[in-house]
Amino acid sequence: MAFPPEAITARLAEYAVTTNPANWPDSVRREALRSFFNVVGCMIGGARHGMVDIADKTLGAFAGAPQATLFGCGRKSDVLHASLINGLASSIYSFDDTHEVAVVHPSGPIAAAVLALAESRPVSGEDLLTAFALGVEMTCRLCLGTTVPPADGSFAWSGTGITMSFGAAAAAGRMLRLDTQRMRVAMGLALSEASGFRAMHGTATVAFMPAHGGQMGLRAALLAERGFTAGLNGLEGKSGYLSVFCTKPDIDALAGGLGERFELLRNTYKAYPCGIVIQPIIDACLKLRQDHRPDPDKIAGVAIQASPGAMALCNNRDPKDEMQAHVSLHHWTAVAFIRGTARIVDMDTETAVKDPALMAFQRKVEATLDPTLAGDQTEVTITMTDGTRHVCRIEHAIGSKLNPMSDADLERKFTGLAEPVVGAPRTRELIDRTWGVGSLADAGELARAAA
């Protein structure tokens, strides 16, 4: 390390304040735009979800002046409420992005925070993208430094939940042009709001946790701007964040190689609206269906060799509603073989989760842990009633870093998400505006166009 471990917060705050995006590789700026584009589509697509509506109507009753756009709703709310609701919309379908190693979903609430702020504090699209990229980088680094070996942290914490406020504070603080001292305050205050645990998986709260983190990070930066105080060593201080959330942090993963190693480059995008570790299983099932066209009634059994993450998070047979279906590999296996699809409508509670054919097929599915498999790998074997067996092994799921989604793939995903909400003509307009956000003199134009 080129810095003492007692100066971690100061080092990260200094980088957040002083880094010059002109010195970043083109690949970083390009991936920042792809991450932003992907999650804006997710934000629009989730805008009218029932759980988003509940949160908006319940908390919106206490909201302030109409300052920032609620995506896909045709109206505005205050900046903090818009950040929360748009952040919730971005992840409500589990269609958001994922860091390939930390398995954190960084982009949605950070994009929601900077877009809401941009409507009340005019900023260029280039500066907004810089702040967004910085926030994603900080979130990914914090999750790596606390949850991925050699770091030793508790699996019970939601990595996204406990790291999102930090990244959002860095992003908002950059847009507010905080100095290093006030950035440290914003970071400390945001870290003190960190929360979220995995017992909430299978409920709407799993999407609310990161949205809350994004709102808290934005709030921390706004308070720091006005002179609110917080400890300046929120990460490494005695009884600080690192001592609370892990027993052994990886300091180099968190704060080493700033400006040289970019974790944003390891961001990935989901091809299907469900847990990231289910993606290779869906790939395999759809390929088996395409290659062999098995009659689902004549499939005697489906044997899945699953990664540790898939078994820990998604080995959930017989989900009862949409939220549980997000994290059920059994449900998505049934969908793939019976419907040949993997869409948002395929987890609707009434028409999919409670579909008798899908429910019955799940009894044929057995998942077995294979500790040698990475999160983007699987092997699926189907055995027919006549004894015939077909096997498909996926080495890298669609959307992973070694099998990435193209820009055209991301556009098709954006279209599928946005058209049901805002219609085809406006979707095309929003696609063009989002790809071109870096050239906007006023980044708030994009948020206003997504009303």
GUTOR-933076 format. One record per residue (C-alpha): residue number from 1; residue in one letter; z, y, x. Coordinates in Angstrom, 1 decimal. Each point is the difference from the previous one (the first is absolute). Example, Ala and Ser with C-alpha at 12.3 -4.5 7.8 and 13.67 -1.06 7.14 Angstrom:
GULO   tike   logu        Z        Y        X
GULO      1      A      7.8     -4.5     12.3
GULO      2      S     -0.7      3.4      1.4
! end
This chain:
GULO   tike   logu        Z        Y        X
GULO      1      M      0.0      0.0      0.0
GULO      2      A     -0.8      3.5      1.2
GULO      3      F      2.9      1.5     -2.0
GULO      4      P      3.7     -0.8     -0.3
GULO      5      P      1.0     -2.0     -3.0
GULO      6      E      2.4      2.6     -1.1
GULO      7      A     -2.9      2.4     -0.6
GULO      8      I     -2.1     -2.0     -2.5
GULO      9      T      0.2      2.3     -2.9
GULO     10      A     -0.7      3.0      2.2
GULO     11      R     -3.0     -1.7      1.6
GULO     12      L     -1.5     -0.9     -3.4
GULO     13      A      0.6      3.4     -1.4
GULO     14      E     -1.6      1.7      2.9
GULO     15      Y     -3.0     -2.2     -0.3
GULO     16      A     -0.3      0.7     -3.7
GULO     17      V      0.1      3.7      0.6
GULO     18      T     -2.2      0.3      3.1
GULO     19      T     -2.6     -2.8     -0.1
GULO     20      N     -3.5      1.3      0.0
GULO     21      P     -2.4     -2.1     -2.1
GULO     22      A     -2.9      1.2      2.1
GULO     23      N      1.4     -2.3      2.7
GULO     24      W      0.1     -3.0     -2.3
GULO     25      P     -2.8     -2.6      0.3
GULO     26      D     -2.8      0.2     -2.6
GULO     27      S      1.1     -3.4     -1.1
GULO     28      V      3.4      1.3     -1.0
GULO     29      R     -1.4      2.9     -2.1
GULO     30      R     -2.5     -2.4     -1.6
GULO     31      E      2.7     -2.6     -0.9
GULO     32      A      2.2      2.8     -1.4
GULO     33      L     -2.8      1.0     -2.3
GULO     34      R     -0.6     -3.6     -1.1
GULO     35      S      3.7     -0.5     -0.7
GULO     36      F      0.1      3.3     -2.0
GULO     37      F     -3.2     -0.9     -1.9
GULO     38      N      1.3     -3.5     -0.9
GULO     39      V      3.3      1.3     -1.3
GULO     40      V     -1.4      2.9     -2.0
GULO     41      G     -1.9     -2.6     -2.0
GULO     42      C      3.2     -2.0     -0.5
GULO     43      M      1.7      3.2     -1.1
GULO     44      I     -2.6      0.7     -2.7
GULO     45      G     -0.2     -3.6     -1.1
GULO     46      G      3.7     -0.3     -0.6
GULO     47      A      0.4      3.4     -1.7
GULO     48      R      0.2     -1.4     -3.5
GULO     49      H      2.0     -3.1      0.6
GULO     50      G      2.8     -0.5     -2.5
GULO     51      M      2.7      0.1      2.6
GULO     52      V     -1.4      3.2      1.5
GULO     53      D      0.1      1.4     -3.5
GULO     54      I      3.6     -0.9     -0.5
GULO     55      A      1.0      1.6      3.2
GULO     56      D     -2.0      3.1     -0.7
GULO     57      K      1.3      0.5     -3.6
GULO     58      T      3.6     -0.8      1.0
GULO     59      L      0.2      2.2      3.1
GULO     60      G     -2.6      2.5     -1.0
GULO     61      A      2.3      1.3     -2.7
GULO     62      F      2.1      1.5      2.9
GULO     63      A     -3.0      1.3      2.0
GULO     64      G     -0.6      3.5      1.1
GULO     65      A     -3.0      2.3      0.0
GULO     66      P     -3.5     -1.5     -0.1
GULO     67      Q     -1.0      0.3      3.6
GULO     68      A     -1.7     -3.3      0.9
GULO     69      T     -2.5     -2.4     -1.7
GULO     70      L      1.1     -3.3     -1.5
GULO     71      F     -3.1     -2.1      0.8
GULO     72      G     -2.0     -1.3     -2.9
GULO     73      C      2.3      1.7     -2.6
GULO     74      G     -1.7      3.4     -0.5
GULO     75      R      3.2      2.0      0.7
GULO     76      K      2.4      1.3      2.6
GULO     77      S      3.7     -0.3      0.9
GULO     78      D      2.2      1.3      2.8
GULO     79      V     -0.8     -1.0      3.5
GULO     80      L      2.8     -2.5      0.4
GULO     81      H     -0.7     -1.7     -3.4
GULO     82      A     -3.7     -0.2      0.8
GULO     83      S      0.7     -1.6      3.3
GULO     84      L      2.2     -2.6     -1.6
GULO     85      I     -2.4     -0.9     -2.9
GULO     86      N     -3.2      0.0      2.1
GULO     87      G      1.8     -2.0      2.6
GULO     88      L      1.1     -2.5     -2.6
GULO     89      A     -3.5     -0.2     -1.4
GULO     90      S     -1.4     -0.8      3.5
GULO     91      S      2.0     -3.2      0.3
GULO     92      I      0.6     -1.2     -3.5
GULO     93      Y     -2.8     -2.5      0.1
GULO     94      S      0.9     -1.3      3.6
GULO     95      F     -3.5      1.1      1.0
GULO     96      D      1.1      2.4      2.8
GULO     97      D     -0.4     -0.3      3.8
GULO     98      T      2.0     -2.1      2.4
GULO     99      H      0.8      0.2      3.7
GULO    100      E     -1.1     -3.3      1.4
GULO    101      V      3.2     -0.7      2.0
GULO    102      A      2.8      2.0     -1.6
GULO    103      V     -1.3     -0.9     -3.5
GULO    104      V      1.0      3.5     -1.2
GULO    105      H     -2.1      1.8     -2.6
GULO    106      P     -0.1      3.5      1.4
GULO    107      S     -2.7      2.1     -1.5
GULO    108      G      0.6      0.6     -3.7
GULO    109      P      3.2      2.0     -0.2
GULO    110      I     -0.9      2.0      3.1
GULO    111      A     -3.4      0.9     -1.5
GULO    112      A      1.7      0.9     -3.2
GULO    113      A      2.5      2.2      1.8
GULO    114      V     -2.6      1.9      2.1
GULO    115      L     -2.4      0.5     -3.0
GULO    116      A      2.8      1.3     -2.2
GULO    117      L      1.1      2.4      2.7
GULO    118      A     -3.5      1.1      0.6
GULO    119      E     -0.2      1.4     -3.5
GULO    120      S      2.9      2.3      0.5
GULO    121      R     -0.5      0.8      3.7
GULO    122      P     -3.8      0.3      0.6
GULO    123      V     -1.1     -2.0      3.1
GULO    124      S     -3.4     -1.1      1.3
GULO    125      G     -1.1     -3.6     -0.5
GULO    126      E      0.0     -0.5      3.7
GULO    127      D      3.6      1.0      0.3
GULO    128      L      0.9     -2.2     -3.0
GULO    129      L     -1.6     -3.0      1.6
GULO    130      T      1.8      0.7      3.2
GULO    131      A      3.4      0.1     -1.8
GULO    132      F     -0.9     -3.1     -2.0
GULO    133      A     -1.0     -2.0      3.2
GULO    134      L      3.2      1.1      1.7
GULO    135      G      2.1     -1.1     -2.9
GULO    136      V     -1.7     -3.4     -0.1
GULO    137      E      0.5     -0.4      3.7
GULO    138      M      3.7      0.8     -0.2
GULO    139      T      0.6     -2.3     -2.9
GULO    140      C     -1.8     -2.9      1.8
GULO    141      R      1.9      0.6      3.2
GULO    142      L      3.4      0.1     -1.7
GULO    143      C     -0.7     -3.2     -1.8
GULO    144      L     -1.2     -1.7      3.2
GULO    145      G      3.0      1.2      1.9
GULO    146      T      2.5     -1.3     -2.5
GULO    147      T     -1.5     -3.1     -1.7
GULO    148      V     -2.4     -1.8      2.4
GULO    149      P      1.2     -2.1      3.0
GULO    150      P      1.3      0.8      2.6
GULO    151      A      1.7      2.3     -2.5
GULO    152      D      2.6     -1.8     -2.0
GULO    153      G      0.4      1.3     -3.5
GULO    154      S      0.9     -1.4     -3.4
GULO    155      F     -2.8     -1.5     -2.1
GULO    156      A      1.9      1.1     -3.0
GULO    157      W     -1.0      3.6      0.5
GULO    158      S     -3.4      1.1     -1.4
GULO    159      G     -1.7      1.3      3.1
GULO    160      T     -2.1      2.4     -2.0
GULO    161      G      3.0      1.2     -2.0
GULO    162      I      2.1      0.8      3.1
GULO    163      T     -2.7      1.7      2.1
GULO    164      M     -2.1      2.0     -2.4
GULO    165      S      2.2      3.1     -0.2
GULO    166      F     -0.2      0.4      3.8
GULO    167      G     -3.8      0.0      0.0
GULO    168      A     -0.2      2.3     -3.0
GULO    169      A      2.5      2.5      1.7
GULO    170      A     -2.2      0.0      3.1
GULO    171      A     -3.1      0.6     -2.0
GULO    172      A      1.4      2.7     -2.2
GULO    173      G      1.8      1.6      2.9
GULO    174      R     -3.3      0.2      1.9
GULO    175      M     -1.7      1.7     -3.0
GULO    176      L      2.9      2.5     -0.2
GULO    177      R     -0.2      0.7      3.7
GULO    178      L      3.6     -0.8      0.7
GULO    179      D      1.2      0.5      3.6
GULO    180      T      1.5     -2.9      1.9
GULO    181      Q      3.5      0.7     -1.0
GULO    182      R     -0.8      0.2     -3.7
GULO    183      M     -2.1     -3.1      0.2
GULO    184      R      3.0     -1.8      1.4
GULO    185      V      2.0      1.2     -3.0
GULO    186      A     -2.7     -1.1     -2.4
GULO    187      M     -0.1     -3.4      1.7
GULO    188      G      3.7     -0.4     -0.1
GULO    189      L      0.3      0.9     -3.6
GULO    190      A     -2.8     -2.3     -1.0
GULO    191      L      1.4     -2.9      2.0
GULO    192      S      3.3      0.5     -1.9
GULO    193      E     -1.9     -0.7     -3.3
GULO    194      A     -1.5     -3.3      1.2
GULO    195      S      0.4     -2.8     -2.5
GULO    196      G     -1.6     -3.1     -1.5
GULO    197      F      0.5     -3.7      0.1
GULO    198      R     -2.2     -3.0     -0.7
GULO    199      A      2.0     -1.3     -3.0
GULO    200      M     -2.0      2.5     -2.0
GULO    201      H     -3.3     -1.8      0.6
GULO    202      G     -1.7     -1.0     -3.2
GULO    203      T      1.1      3.1     -1.8
GULO    204      A     -1.3      3.6     -0.3
GULO    205      T      2.8      1.1      2.4
GULO    206      V     -2.0     -1.5      2.9
GULO    207      A     -2.5      2.8     -0.5
GULO    208      F      2.6      2.6     -0.8
GULO    209      M      1.8     -0.5      3.3
GULO    210      P     -2.8      1.4      2.2
GULO    211      A     -0.8      2.7     -2.5
GULO    212      H      3.6      1.1      0.1
GULO    213      G     -0.2      0.0      3.9
GULO    214      G     -3.0      2.2     -0.1
GULO    215      Q      1.7      2.5     -2.3
GULO    216      M      3.2     -0.1      2.1
GULO    217      G     -2.0      0.7      3.2
GULO    218      L     -1.7      3.0     -1.6
GULO    219      R      3.3      1.3     -1.4
GULO    220      A      1.5     -0.3      3.5
GULO    221      A     -2.7      2.0      1.6
GULO    222      L      0.2      2.7     -2.6
GULO    223      L      3.8      0.3      0.4
GULO    224      A     -0.3      0.0      3.8
GULO    225      E     -2.5      2.9     -0.2
GULO    226      R      2.7      2.1     -1.8
GULO    227      G      2.7     -0.8      2.5
GULO    228      F      1.8     -2.9     -1.6
GULO    229      T      1.9     -2.0      2.7
GULO    230      A      0.1     -3.7      1.0
GULO    231      G      0.9     -1.9      3.1
GULO    232      L     -2.7      0.4      2.8
GULO    233      N      0.2     -3.6      1.2
GULO    234      G     -0.5     -1.8     -3.3
GULO    235      L     -1.6     -3.0      1.6
GULO    236      E      2.1     -0.7      3.1
GULO    237      G      3.2      1.8     -0.8
GULO    238      K      3.3     -1.9     -0.3
GULO    239      S     -0.1     -1.7     -3.4
GULO    240      G     -3.5      1.3     -0.4
GULO    241      Y     -3.1     -1.6     -1.6
GULO    242      L     -0.7     -2.5      2.8
GULO    243      S      3.6     -1.4     -0.1
GULO    244      V     -0.1     -0.2     -3.8
GULO    245      F     -3.3     -1.8     -0.5
GULO    246      C     -0.3     -2.3      3.0
GULO    247      T      2.3     -1.6      2.6
GULO    248      K     -2.6      0.4      2.7
GULO    249      P     -2.8      2.6     -0.2
GULO    250      D     -3.2     -0.1      2.0
GULO    251      I      0.0      3.5      1.5
GULO    252      D     -3.4     -0.3      1.6
GULO    253      A     -1.7     -1.1     -3.2
GULO    254      L      1.7      3.0     -1.7
GULO    255      A     -0.5      2.8      2.5
GULO    256      G     -2.0     -1.3      3.0
GULO    257      G     -3.6      0.9      0.7
GULO    258      L     -0.2      3.0     -2.4
GULO    259      G     -3.5      1.4      0.1
GULO    260      E     -1.3     -3.1      1.8
GULO    261      R      0.8     -2.9     -2.3
GULO    262      F     -0.8      0.6     -3.7
GULO    263      E      1.5     -2.4     -2.5
GULO    264      L     -2.3      1.6     -2.7
GULO    265      L     -2.8     -2.0      1.6
GULO    266      R      1.7     -3.2     -1.2
GULO    267      N     -0.1      1.0     -3.6
GULO    268      T     -1.7     -2.3     -2.4
GULO    269      Y     -1.3      0.1     -3.6
GULO    270      K      0.4     -2.5     -2.8
GULO    271      A     -3.0     -1.6     -1.7
GULO    272      Y      2.2     -1.2     -2.9
GULO    273      P      2.9      1.6     -2.0
GULO    274      C      2.9     -2.1      1.1
GULO    275      G      2.3     -0.7      2.9
GULO    276      I     -1.7      0.2      3.4
GULO    277      V      1.0     -3.5      1.0
GULO    278      I     -1.8     -1.4     -3.1
GULO    279      Q     -3.4      1.5      1.1
GULO    280      P     -1.1     -2.9      2.2
GULO    281      I      0.9     -2.5     -2.7
GULO    282      I     -2.2      1.7     -2.5
GULO    283      D     -2.8      0.1      2.6
GULO    284      A      0.3     -3.7      0.5
GULO    285      C      0.1     -0.8     -3.8
GULO    286      L     -2.9      2.2     -0.8
GULO    287      K     -2.1     -1.6      2.8
GULO    288      L      0.9     -3.5     -1.1
GULO    289      R     -1.1      0.9     -3.5
GULO    290      Q     -3.2      1.6      1.2
GULO    291      D     -0.9     -2.9      2.3
GULO    292      H      0.9     -3.0     -2.1
GULO    293      R      0.2      1.4     -3.6
GULO    294      P      2.8     -2.3     -1.0
GULO    295      D      0.9     -0.4     -3.6
GULO    296      P      3.6      1.3     -0.2
GULO    297      D      0.8     -2.8     -2.5
GULO    298      K     -1.0     -2.6      2.7
GULO    299      I      2.1      1.6      2.8
GULO    300      A      3.0     -2.4      0.4
GULO    301      G      1.8      2.2      2.5
GULO    302      V     -0.2      3.0      2.3
GULO    303      A      1.9     -0.2      3.3
GULO    304      I      0.5      3.3      1.8
GULO    305      Q      1.1      0.3      3.6
GULO    306      A      1.7      3.3     -0.2
GULO    307      S      1.3      2.5      2.6
GULO    308      P      3.7      0.8      0.3
GULO    309      G     -0.5      3.3     -1.7
GULO    310      A     -1.9     -1.6     -2.9
GULO    311      M      2.8     -2.5     -0.5
GULO    312      A      2.8      2.5      0.3
GULO    313      L     -1.4      2.6     -2.3
GULO    314      C     -2.6     -1.7     -2.3
GULO    315      N      1.0     -3.6     -0.6
GULO    316      N      0.7      0.8     -3.6
GULO    317      R     -1.3     -2.3     -2.7
GULO    318      D     -0.1      1.0     -3.7
GULO    319      P      0.2      3.8      0.1
GULO    320      K      1.0      1.5     -3.3
GULO    321      D     -1.7      3.4      0.2
GULO    322      E     -2.4      2.1      2.0
GULO    323      M      2.5      1.1      2.6
GULO    324      Q      1.0     -3.6      0.8
GULO    325      A     -3.7     -0.9      0.2
GULO    326      H     -0.5      2.4      2.8
GULO    327      V      2.1     -2.3      2.2
GULO    328      S     -1.0     -3.5     -1.4
GULO    329      L     -2.4     -2.0      2.2
GULO    330      H     -0.1     -2.6     -2.8
GULO    331      H     -1.2      2.5     -2.6
GULO    332      W     -2.8      1.3      2.3
GULO    333      T     -1.1     -3.5      0.9
GULO    334      A     -0.4     -0.8     -3.6
GULO    335      V     -1.9      3.2     -0.7
GULO    336      A     -2.4     -0.7      2.9
GULO    337      F     -0.9     -3.5     -1.1
GULO    338      I     -0.1      0.6     -3.7
GULO    339      R     -1.4      3.5     -0.2
GULO    340      G     -1.7      0.3      3.4
GULO    341      T      1.4      3.6      0.3
GULO    342      A      3.0      1.9      1.4
GULO    343      R      0.1      3.3     -1.9
GULO    344      I      2.6      2.3     -1.5
GULO    345      V     -0.6     -1.5     -3.5
GULO    346      D      0.8     -3.4      1.4
GULO    347      M      3.7      0.9      0.2
GULO    348      D      0.3      1.6     -3.4
GULO    349      T      3.0     -1.5     -1.7
GULO    350      E     -1.4     -0.9     -3.3
GULO    351      T     -3.6     -1.0      0.9
GULO    352      A      0.6     -1.6      3.4
GULO    353      V      3.6     -0.8      0.9
GULO    354      K      0.5     -1.6     -3.4
GULO    355      D     -3.4     -1.6     -0.1
GULO    356      P      0.8     -3.7     -0.8
GULO    357      A     -2.8     -1.2      2.3
GULO    358      L      1.3      2.0      2.9
GULO    359      M      3.5     -1.1     -0.6
GULO    360      A     -0.9     -3.7     -0.2
GULO    361      F     -2.1      0.1      3.1
GULO    362      Q      3.0      1.3      2.1
GULO    363      R      1.6     -3.4     -0.4
GULO    364      K     -2.7     -1.4      2.3
GULO    365      V      0.7      2.4      2.8
GULO    366      E      2.3     -0.8      2.9
GULO    367      A      0.6      2.2      2.9
GULO    368      T      1.4     -1.2      3.4
GULO    369      L      1.3      2.0      2.8
GULO    370      D     -2.1      0.0      3.2
GULO    371      P      1.9      2.1      2.5
GULO    372      T     -3.0      0.2      2.3
GULO    373      L     -2.1      2.0     -2.5
GULO    374      A     -0.3      3.8      0.3
GULO    375      G      0.2      2.1     -3.1
GULO    376      D     -3.8      0.1     -0.4
GULO    377      Q     -0.4     -3.8      0.3
GULO    378      T      0.2     -2.9     -2.3
GULO    379      E     -1.5     -3.5     -0.7
GULO    380      V     -0.6     -1.1     -3.5
GULO    381      T     -0.9     -3.6     -1.1
GULO    382      I     -1.0     -1.0     -3.5
GULO    383      T      0.1     -3.6     -1.1
GULO    384      M     -2.2     -1.0     -2.9
GULO    385      T      0.9     -2.6     -2.6
GULO    386      D     -2.5     -2.3      1.5
GULO    387      G      1.7      0.3      3.4
GULO    388      T     -2.5      2.3      1.6
GULO    389      R      1.6      2.6      2.3
GULO    390      H     -1.3      3.5      1.1
GULO    391      V      1.6      2.1      2.6
GULO    392      C     -0.4      3.7      0.9
GULO    393      R      1.8      1.6      2.9
GULO    394      I      0.1      3.8      0.3
GULO    395      E      0.6      1.4      3.4
GULO    396      H     -0.1      3.7     -0.9
GULO    397      A      0.2      1.2     -3.6
GULO    398      I     -2.4      2.6     -1.3
GULO    399      G      1.5      3.4      0.7
GULO    400      S      1.9     -1.2      3.1
GULO    401      K     -0.6      1.7      3.4
GULO    402      L     -2.3     -2.8      1.2
GULO    403      N     -1.8     -0.2     -3.4
GULO    404      P      0.1      3.6     -1.1
GULO    405      M     -1.2      1.6     -3.2
GULO    406      S     -3.0      2.3      0.6
GULO    407      D     -0.3      3.6     -1.3
GULO    408      A     -2.3     -1.4     -2.7
GULO    409      D      2.7     -2.6     -0.9
GULO    410      L      2.6      2.8     -0.3
GULO    411      E     -2.4      2.0     -2.2
GULO    412      R     -0.5     -3.0     -2.4
GULO    413      K      3.8     -0.4     -0.1
GULO    414      F      0.5      3.8     -0.7
GULO    415      T     -2.6     -0.2     -2.8
GULO    416      G      1.6     -3.0     -1.6
GULO    417      L      3.4      1.8      0.0
GULO    418      A     -1.1      3.5     -1.0
GULO    419      E     -2.8     -0.6     -2.6
GULO    420      P      2.3     -1.3     -2.8
GULO    421      V      2.2      3.0      0.5
GULO    422      V     -2.4      3.0      0.5
GULO    423      G     -3.4     -1.4     -0.8
GULO    424      A     -3.1     -0.7      2.2
GULO    425      P     -1.2      3.6      0.6
GULO    426      R      3.4      1.3      1.1
GULO    427      T      0.6     -3.1      2.1
GULO    428      R     -3.2      0.7      2.0
GULO    429      E      1.1      3.6      0.4
GULO    430      L      3.4     -1.1      1.2
GULO    431      I     -1.4     -2.5      2.4
GULO    432      D     -2.1      2.7      1.7
GULO    433      R      2.9      2.5      0.0
GULO    434      T      2.4     -2.5      1.5
GULO    435      W     -2.4     -1.1      2.8
GULO    436      G     -0.6      3.7      0.7
GULO    437      V      3.7      1.2     -0.2
GULO    438      G      0.0      0.9      3.7
GULO    439      S     -2.6      2.8     -0.6
GULO    440      L      1.9      1.6     -2.9
GULO    441      A      1.3      3.5      0.6
GULO    442      D      2.6     -0.7     -2.7
GULO    443      A      1.2     -3.6     -0.2
GULO    444      G      1.5      0.7     -3.3
GULO    445      E     -3.5     -0.1     -1.5
GULO    446      L      0.1     -3.8      0.3
GULO    447      A      3.2     -0.3     -1.9
GULO    448      R     -1.1      2.3     -2.7
GULO    449      A     -3.3     -1.9     -0.4
GULO    450      A      2.0     -3.2     -0.7
GULO    451      A      1.8      1.3     -3.0
! end
